[in-house]
Amino acid sequence: MHRSILATIGVFAAAAIGVAGATVAISQPVAAQSAAKEIPNAAVEPVPAFDKSYLSDAANIKVGQTVWANQCRHCHGNSAYPGKAPKLNPGGMDPEFIFDRVTNGFGKMPAWKEVFSLEERKGVVAYVKSDGFSP
């Protein structure tokens, strides 16, 4: 008899805790709930501005060409396995778009900001936008 009373009390206590927890979650301001969901994205790196002088600098292009040859062309290059990743046609891509994709990833493409330095990622943009770019 005591077991069934204790079990019933336990069920009511669990239900009360669940309701109280739901009340707390519901009473949070919407902004707080949104901020909590966005914490992983809070670390998204701002996209730098790219001007013609940066994009045409031979040293920047060389840095990017090295990163491209060692990492990017395996998936995006002309000799990559078909369908592995999109082949790049950078003419219509803004430098900021390219930087964002390299830095933060997209879809199945991983984010590279923890692997490559800011200068290396910016260099990839300079190389991809250069006249010498060869996928």
Summary of the structure (lengths in Angstrom):
residues: 135
radius of gyration: 25.2
end to end distance: 77.0
largest distance: 84.7
contacts: 312
relative contact order: 0.15
helix: 64%
strand: 1%
